[in-house]
Amino acid sequence: MSDFRYRCLLVAFSLCMLNFVAFAVGAFALGGDAINGKIVGEHFYLAEHGKLAEVSEAVYTYSLWHARSVFVTHPLAILAAWLARLEQQARKAARRDGNQGGALPSSI
């Protein structure tokens, strides 16, 4: 695997983790998230540990989409970390054997 692809994996992992941290900080600051919240009539609530916080429709929609994005980026972070770890192990084995390249195919 080229250095560029390896670094792309690390950047993807970092961005996914940044998205998760932003979600956690946002949920804490807003008083919960929309996934656990609810809509009652014209009122929008975020929930955290059973406590509801009424918010505007825009904030509720933001929280809902940000929570949904975590459902996508979290598995992506796990995949990127796994592939980067495989490459790291391949590079370590290659250095031990005297080669310079990694063992993962460049088509990944």
TORDREN-480675 format. One record per residue (C-alpha): residue in one letter; x, y, z. Coordinates in steps of 0.1 Angstrom, whole numbers, plus 2048, in hexadecimal, padded with zeros to 3 digits. Example, Ala and Ser with C-alpha at 12.3 -4.5 7.8 and 13.67 -1.06 7.14 Angstrom:
2
{rec "A", {87B, 7D3, 84E}}
{rec "S", {889, 7F5, 847}}
//
This chain:
108
{rec "M", {800, 800, 800}}
{rec "S", {80D, 822, 7F7}}
{rec "D", {815, 83C, 812}}
{rec "F", {7F9, 852, 803}}
{rec "R", {7DF, 837, 808}}
{rec "Y", {7EB, 82F, 82B}}
{rec "R", {7E9, 854, 834}}
{rec "C", {7C6, 856, 825}}
{rec "L", {7BC, 83A, 83D}}
{rec "L", {7CA, 84D, 85A}}
{rec "V", {7B9, 86D, 84F}}
{rec "A", {798, 85B, 84A}}
{rec "F", {79B, 84C, 86D}}
{rec "S", {7A3, 86D, 87C}}
{rec "L", {785, 87F, 86B}}
{rec "C", {76D, 863, 876}}
{rec "M", {779, 866, 89A}}
{rec "L", {777, 88C, 898}}
{rec "N", {752, 888, 88D}}
{rec "F", {74B, 871, 8AB}}
{rec "V", {75B, 88A, 8C3}}
{rec "A", {748, 8A7, 8B3}}
{rec "F", {728, 893, 8B7}}
{rec "A", {72F, 88A, 8DC}}
{rec "V", {738, 8AF, 8E4}}
{rec "G", {719, 8BB, 8D1}}
{rec "A", {702, 8A3, 8E3}}
{rec "F", {710, 8AD, 904}}
{rec "A", {70C, 8D2, 8FD}}
{rec "L", {6E9, 8CE, 8EF}}
{rec "G", {6DD, 8B8, 90A}}
{rec "G", {6DA, 898, 8F6}}
{rec "D", {6D5, 88B, 8D3}}
{rec "A", {6B8, 887, 8BB}}
{rec "I", {6BC, 861, 8B7}}
{rec "N", {6B1, 85D, 8DC}}
{rec "G", {69A, 87C, 8DA}}
{rec "K", {677, 87F, 8CD}}
{rec "I", {65E, 896, 8BC}}
{rec "V", {63D, 89E, 8CD}}
{rec "G", {627, 8B3, 8B7}}
{rec "E", {63A, 8D2, 8AF}}
{rec "H", {654, 8CD, 8CB}}
{rec "F", {676, 8BD, 8C5}}
{rec "Y", {689, 8AD, 8E1}}
{rec "L", {6AD, 89F, 8E4}}
{rec "A", {6B2, 885, 8FE}}
{rec "E", {6D0, 87A, 914}}
{rec "H", {6CC, 860, 92F}}
{rec "G", {6A7, 865, 930}}
{rec "K", {6A8, 88A, 933}}
{rec "L", {697, 89E, 918}}
{rec "A", {6A3, 8C0, 90B}}
{rec "E", {68B, 8D4, 8F4}}
{rec "V", {69D, 8E2, 8D6}}
{rec "S", {693, 8F3, 8B5}}
{rec "E", {68B, 8DE, 896}}
{rec "A", {6AC, 8E8, 886}}
{rec "V", {6C1, 8DC, 8A4}}
{rec "Y", {6AD, 8BC, 8A5}}
{rec "T", {6B4, 8B6, 880}}
{rec "Y", {6D9, 8BE, 884}}
{rec "S", {6DB, 8A6, 8A1}}
{rec "L", {6C9, 88B, 88E}}
{rec "W", {6E0, 88D, 86F}}
{rec "H", {6FF, 890, 884}}
{rec "A", {6F5, 870, 897}}
{rec "R", {6EE, 85E, 876}}
{rec "S", {710, 869, 869}}
{rec "V", {721, 858, 887}}
{rec "F", {710, 837, 87D}}
{rec "V", {723, 83A, 85C}}
{rec "T", {744, 848, 867}}
{rec "H", {749, 832, 885}}
{rec "P", {74A, 811, 871}}
{rec "L", {760, 823, 858}}
{rec "A", {778, 82D, 873}}
{rec "I", {77A, 809, 87F}}
{rec "L", {781, 7FD, 85B}}
{rec "A", {79B, 818, 855}}
{rec "A", {7AD, 810, 876}}
{rec "W", {7AC, 7EB, 86E}}
{rec "L", {7BB, 7F0, 84B}}
{rec "A", {7D5, 808, 858}}
{rec "R", {7DF, 7EF, 873}}
{rec "L", {7E3, 7D4, 859}}
{rec "E", {7F9, 7EA, 845}}
{rec "Q", {80D, 7F4, 863}}
{rec "Q", {813, 7CF, 86C}}
{rec "A", {81C, 7C8, 847}}
{rec "R", {835, 7E4, 847}}
{rec "K", {844, 7D8, 868}}
{rec "A", {848, 7B5, 85A}}
{rec "A", {857, 7C2, 83A}}
{rec "R", {871, 7D6, 84D}}
{rec "R", {879, 7B8, 861}}
{rec "D", {87E, 7A3, 841}}
{rec "G", {892, 7BE, 830}}
{rec "N", {877, 7CA, 817}}
{rec "Q", {86A, 7ED, 814}}
{rec "G", {846, 7E7, 808}}
{rec "G", {827, 7DD, 81B}}
{rec "A", {815, 7BC, 817}}
{rec "L", {7F2, 7CA, 80F}}
{rec "P", {7E9, 7CB, 7EA}}
{rec "S", {7E7, 7EE, 7DB}}
{rec "S", {7C4, 7E7, 7CE}}
{rec "I", {7B5, 7ED, 7F1}}
//
